[in-house]
Each structure stands twice: as structure tokens, then as C-alpha cells.
Amino acid sequence: MPSGDVIRLESYRDRGTGRSVSMDSYQHQPAFESFAHPGTRIYERSCDVDGQATIRILHFQPREVTGNMPIVLVPGLSSVIESFRGLLQEITRSHVVIYVETREKPSSVITVGCGFDMRSIGRDVEAAISMCCLEDRGYLLAGYSLGAAAIMEAYGRLSVKPSQVVLAEPVPQFRIPVWSLPLARWAPNIFPALKPFAKWYMRNFMIDTRRDPEVMKIVERALDNADPFKLGQTLRSVHRYQAWDKLEALDSPTLIVATSSDTLHNHKDITRMKTLISAGTLLDMKDNQRTHSHEMAVLLRSIS
């Protein structure tokens, strides 16, 4: 984790909700300032989840007090913050953003026997929301891909519900090739050799780089920065996961953001979700360039 000055305060006033939120020790992290609107202060906090994992939360605090509701953002499988630069630079102009790095990210600290199944990853979302002392129906909860699946898994157990949910490129059913699971098991030992093959396979058989080149860049960044053990354990743990039975619990207005040019995420599954979420709305943003850019920030601002 980048180093930074430790800010020790008894509490601070959340700029999104105006509530007084306890802070044992947030670290100011200037290393992340290039990902935010100028003048934004970025703080880091560790969050313990059931004694199994300690995850990192980045708190982006705008320079100006706006009164807008905070946004909890949960990125996808091993996604890196670089992939959200355009989105964060725009949305932190006006909103507090709580960026949650779930346990499969390199930033987490895990214990022996740490679970990487979807319920465990969903617990990361629950713990982060609980720690941030958000108000019921007073924040927007947004997730991408695996992060969206974690939200679907966790939503029914949230004691503090969001006012709006955004599921971008969600994965209600994982379809990881069975032949890849033995490779995932041995990932820590063979990852340097496996990584070029994984990129080649995805570029040629899973991703249409002509129609959506940005998704390949996102995947490459994720692979280049992944923790091989955590990534392998996650792939093996979630490969049979389905969230169809979780969708009925989503009673907050839910925007489902599809990317029809993205062949990595199953577009039929995403459109089917609209029929199963009573408060669901479907929006096709076509590609990952748009969903990770300032355009997505403008969309989030318009519904929060």
C-alpha cells in the first residue's frame, strides 16, 4: 500500500450525509490524487471482515461540501483503480466516493483458510458499508462485474440499504471454463508462464477487441497486478455461482448497465436480470470505454 501521513481524529463529518463518522485512523494517501478531481483528499482505512480478511477502503472526499449522497463503488475481479481513472476524476468533483477493494485484490491481508466464495466476498461489501456508518436509503451502491455480483449476494443481508443500486456489466451466473480450473489451482506456481497464455486466449476467444478494445485493457491491467493465489482461489470458488435467486431481494431502484459490445460478459444474462428485478431498469452503454469514463460519472450524478 502507498505510504501516507496518519490522520488521527475522533470523528469527521461525512460530506455526503452530514453525519459524524468515527475514524480510528485514516491514512491520507496523496499517491492516489491523480485518480481524483483536483483538490480531492483521499484517505485509506483497513476493514476487518470476520477475522478472515482485512480489506482496503479508499475514501475520496471532494474539496467542496456538496451535500450529495455518497457513492460506494465496488470494482470487478482483481480490477485496478487505473481502470476507473476517468470515472473517479469526474465523480469526485461532486461526491464522496467510498472505493471498496474486495479480498481478491492484492491490497487485502488474508488469514489461513480465508474463503473466496461469493458469500465471503459479499461479506466484504457488508462490512465496508457497516464501517462507514451510512444512513439507510442515504447512499448509492454501484458495482462492476464481480463487484456487482457481490452486491447482489450481499443486498438481502444489508442492514442499511442504498437509495439506488447500479449494477454495471453484472455477472448473475459465472461461466468459467472447466478446463481452466486446474490451472487456477496452480496459479501461484505457474503464473508468470500462465499470464501471457491467459491474455492470448482471452484476446482471441473471449473478447471482441475490435468492438470493445477497452475491456481487454482492463483485463490486462488486472492480470498484470493480480495476486496469483487470491485470483486462482476466487476463480475456483465462484465458477458455479449463480445469483438468480438473489435478484428478488433487490427492492431499491436498480439500474442495470449493459455493454452489448462486450463479449466477456454475457449480454443475455444481463438483459434477463431486468425481468427479475421489480425495480430494475436496463441501460445499454455499448462498451467499457463509456462505462469507465466521465460519461458514467455524469450518469451516477444524475441519479444520486
Secondary structure by P-SEA (a helix, b strand, c coil): cbbbbbbbbcccccccccccccccbbbbcccccccccccbbbbbbbbbccccbbbbbbbbbcccccccbbbbbbbccccccccaaaaaaccccccccccccccccccccccccccccaaaaaaaaaaaaaaaccccccbbbbbcaaaaaaaaaccccccccccbbbbccccccccccccaaaaaaaccccaaaaaaaaaaaaacccccccccaaaaaaaaaaaaacaaaaaaaaaaacccccccccccccccbbbbbbccccccccaaaaaaaaaacccbbbbbcccccccccaaaaaaaaaac
